[in-house]
Amino acid sequence: MEINYTVVFINSAAVLGLIISFYRNKQKTRQALKIALKGFIKMAPAILILLILVGLVMGFFKPEVISSLLGDQSGVLGIVLASIAGAVLMIPSLIAFPLTASLVESGASIMVAAAFITTLTMIGFVTLPIEIKEMGKKLTLLRNGISFIIAVVIALLMGALL
Amino acid sequence: MNMKKQPGREKNKKRGNPYFLIIVVAAAAALLYFFPENREKTLKASYDFFIELILILPGVLVLTGLFSAWVKNETVVKYLGHASGLTGVALSFFLGMIPTGPLYVAFPIAASLLKKGARISNIIIFLSSWACIKLPQELVEMRFMGIKFMVLRLGFTIILVYLMGLFIEKTAGYHKARRSDDK
């Protein structure tokens, strides 16, 4: 569902943009396509790694295992485990929230839930190669590292308030 | 491994990283060899994701290319650069919030904004907001986790992401942003 919507939106925007661009300035359109192609070549190895990692993560970590692991964990260990699980997994948010809700139902604390959701959305372990290619190593490591800390902080704050 | 002292981001970009790719391929082959029961699921996940990428990525790259060709550097500097202030911050949050797909789509866009002179802090805010402050996503979160949970988490996230942006900008290379401002 989410993917279909994205696909339609992005591709129609791209096609529309290309048509308008071509109409107004062929030179610039050619330049734009060249940049796009260069970008693709630059990203190709990172994309290959991404494909392999996604397969491995989905093939080896099952959501059921995660929920049984985190279900009865709370406290700091639970938060850390949840943060790591969220960072490594790549689950669409539409599935992630029901999953998290079921985690809470099966005994996980609010803190664990908040940590899981936050790292799940903010940190992409499998997309690291692409992020490094585009943004550079330093920015990528800082962003992901600090996001991890932020997840733990948010979890603790939520735990204190809820 | 390649410790050259040149300013060399250009160089870095070209070098690529064949070792990492080889390690990942080898690890994947070994895992699949030793755990045949996971083979099917792994290959299917990779295949599904490959289809997703093929459908999304060309469009994203074309958009990024169009953006690079048409949008002037001064425009980006004006709205997201160092003088953009709170407007720039708000704009970064807002740009990220528009529902436009998974995070890996945002990296090329962020990189081209950065190249055109956006502040690092604003780019970090843009990426983080893209990652975790999607409007439809918040609605789903509210439905499953309750409004109090959603509002609190959202509030904390916005504050901490803003601080993270400033912090990363301080540590990671103010010089880089300034260099592109000079151009």
Chai-1 contact restraints between the chains, C-beta under 6 A:
chainA,res_idxA,chainB,res_idxB,connection_type,confidence,min_distance_angstrom,max_distance_angstrom,comment,restraint_id
A,I3,B,E52,contact,1.0,0.0,6.0,A-B,restraint_1
A,T6,B,G101,contact,1.0,0.0,6.0,A-B,restraint_2
A,V7,B,L55,contact,1.0,0.0,6.0,A-B,restraint_3
A,I10,B,I56,contact,1.0,0.0,6.0,A-B,restraint_4
A,I10,B,G59,contact,1.0,0.0,6.0,A-B,restraint_5
A,I10,B,V60,contact,1.0,0.0,6.0,A-B,restraint_6
A,N11,B,G59,contact,1.0,0.0,6.0,A-B,restraint_7
A,A14,B,G59,contact,1.0,0.0,6.0,A-B,restraint_8
A,A14,B,V62,contact,1.0,0.0,6.0,A-B,restraint_9
A,A14,B,L63,contact,1.0,0.0,6.0,A-B,restraint_10
A,G17,B,L66,contact,1.0,0.0,6.0,A-B,restraint_11
A,S21,B,L66,contact,1.0,0.0,6.0,A-B,restraint_12
A,K28,B,A69,contact,1.0,0.0,6.0,A-B,restraint_13
A,Q31,B,A69,contact,1.0,0.0,6.0,A-B,restraint_14
A,A32,B,G65,contact,1.0,0.0,6.0,A-B,restraint_15
A,A32,B,L66,contact,1.0,0.0,6.0,A-B,restraint_16
A,A32,B,A69,contact,1.0,0.0,6.0,A-B,restraint_17
A,L33,B,G65,contact,1.0,0.0,6.0,A-B,restraint_18
A,I35,B,G65,contact,1.0,0.0,6.0,A-B,restraint_19
A,I35,B,S68,contact,1.0,0.0,6.0,A-B,restraint_20
A,A36,B,L61,contact,1.0,0.0,6.0,A-B,restraint_21
A,A36,B,V62,contact,1.0,0.0,6.0,A-B,restraint_22
A,A36,B,G65,contact,1.0,0.0,6.0,A-B,restraint_23
A,G39,B,L61,contact,1.0,0.0,6.0,A-B,restraint_24
A,G39,B,P108,contact,1.0,0.0,6.0,A-B,restraint_25
A,F40,B,L61,contact,1.0,0.0,6.0,A-B,restraint_26
A,P45,B,G16,contact,1.0,0.0,6.0,A-B,restraint_27
A,P45,B,L21,contact,1.0,0.0,6.0,A-B,restraint_28
A,I49,B,L21,contact,1.0,0.0,6.0,A-B,restraint_29
A,I49,B,V24,contact,1.0,0.0,6.0,A-B,restraint_30
A,L51,B,S46,contact,1.0,0.0,6.0,A-B,restraint_31
A,L51,B,F49,contact,1.0,0.0,6.0,A-B,restraint_32
A,L51,B,F50,contact,1.0,0.0,6.0,A-B,restraint_33
A,I52,B,V24,contact,1.0,0.0,6.0,A-B,restraint_34
A,I52,B,A28,contact,1.0,0.0,6.0,A-B,restraint_35
A,V54,B,A45,contact,1.0,0.0,6.0,A-B,restraint_36
A,V54,B,F49,contact,1.0,0.0,6.0,A-B,restraint_37
A,G55,B,T42,contact,1.0,0.0,6.0,A-B,restraint_38
A,G55,B,A45,contact,1.0,0.0,6.0,A-B,restraint_39
A,G55,B,S46,contact,1.0,0.0,6.0,A-B,restraint_40
A,L56,B,A28,contact,1.0,0.0,6.0,A-B,restraint_41
A,L56,B,T42,contact,1.0,0.0,6.0,A-B,restraint_42
A,M58,B,A45,contact,1.0,0.0,6.0,A-B,restraint_43
A,G59,B,N38,contact,1.0,0.0,6.0,A-B,restraint_44
A,G59,B,K41,contact,1.0,0.0,6.0,A-B,restraint_45
A,G59,B,T42,contact,1.0,0.0,6.0,A-B,restraint_46
A,G59,B,A45,contact,1.0,0.0,6.0,A-B,restraint_47
A,F60,B,N38,contact,1.0,0.0,6.0,A-B,restraint_48
A,S93,B,Q137,contact,1.0,0.0,6.0,A-B,restraint_49
A,L94,B,V140,contact,1.0,0.0,6.0,A-B,restraint_50
A,F97,B,V140,contact,1.0,0.0,6.0,A-B,restraint_51
A,F97,B,E141,contact,1.0,0.0,6.0,A-B,restraint_52
A,F97,B,F144,contact,1.0,0.0,6.0,A-B,restraint_53
A,P98,B,F144,contact,1.0,0.0,6.0,A-B,restraint_54
A,A101,B,F144,contact,1.0,0.0,6.0,A-B,restraint_55
A,A114,B,R153,contact,1.0,0.0,6.0,A-B,restraint_56
A,T121,B,A131,contact,1.0,0.0,6.0,A-B,restraint_57
A,T121,B,C132,contact,1.0,0.0,6.0,A-B,restraint_58
A,M122,B,A131,contact,1.0,0.0,6.0,A-B,restraint_59
A,M122,B,C132,contact,1.0,0.0,6.0,A-B,restraint_60
A,G124,B,L103,contact,1.0,0.0,6.0,A-B,restraint_61
A,T127,B,Y104,contact,1.0,0.0,6.0,A-B,restraint_62
A,I130,B,Y104,contact,1.0,0.0,6.0,A-B,restraint_63
A,I130,B,F107,contact,1.0,0.0,6.0,A-B,restraint_64
A,E131,B,F107,contact,1.0,0.0,6.0,A-B,restraint_65
A,E134,B,F107,contact,1.0,0.0,6.0,A-B,restraint_66
A,E134,B,P108,contact,1.0,0.0,6.0,A-B,restraint_67
A,E134,B,A111,contact,1.0,0.0,6.0,A-B,restraint_68
A,M135,B,A111,contact,1.0,0.0,6.0,A-B,restraint_69
A,K138,B,A172,contact,1.0,0.0,6.0,A-B,restraint_70
A,L139,B,A172,contact,1.0,0.0,6.0,A-B,restraint_71
A,L142,B,I168,contact,1.0,0.0,6.0,A-B,restraint_72
A,L142,B,A172,contact,1.0,0.0,6.0,A-B,restraint_73
A,R143,B,I124,contact,1.0,0.0,6.0,A-B,restraint_74
A,I146,B,M164,contact,1.0,0.0,6.0,A-B,restraint_75
A,I150,B,L160,contact,1.0,0.0,6.0,A-B,restraint_76
A,I154,B,F156,contact,1.0,0.0,6.0,A-B,restraint_77
A,L157,B,F156,contact,1.0,0.0,6.0,A-B,restraint_78
A,M158,B,L152,contact,1.0,0.0,6.0,A-B,restraint_79
